[in-house]
Amino acid sequence: MERRNFKHLRLALLLAATVFLRAFPRLPNVEPVMASCLPVAKRHGAVAAALFAGLAMLAADALVQRVGWWSLYTAVAYAAVGFAAASFLKPGSSVSRAVGFSIVGTLFFDVTTMFAFAVQFGVPLPIAVAGQVPFTLLHLAGNAVFVAVASPLVEKFVLPAEDAAASPYKTNLFA
């Protein structure tokens, strides 16, 4: 069987690994969604990255049987990050550019979901911000390290460049 026939299987296995590691983290807010999503954005485009990130968030919550409104807004926020990644990261983008995007994307995700959480549970904004800071610091550190170390490996071994050329997911949304 030709190598390109495995591209769907590789994406599915990457999603499964991401969901599992997201569902069972070692530290709070240290998870691989960003590190997996960015190579998908580079190789397969905005729509695939948005679907990948959003589905990873929803599936991880479902796996641990903790689905709620937060599942929806975290999925939408990470889908927006995945969608944006495709316009910022192109094939051949440097690791430092990916790490830079992960910092901005993490801040967007954490601020967006913090506000939604505060509204959902009636938490005053100063308390929500104070509680969010340590988690955001962990999230920033975790994403920066995962993106610097894991994303290049995912891009090279799981989502090879030859898959991107004929990707059925890629669209010219930003052309």
Order of alpha helices (4+ residues) and beta strands (2+ residues): alpha-alpha-alpha-alpha-alpha-alpha-alpha
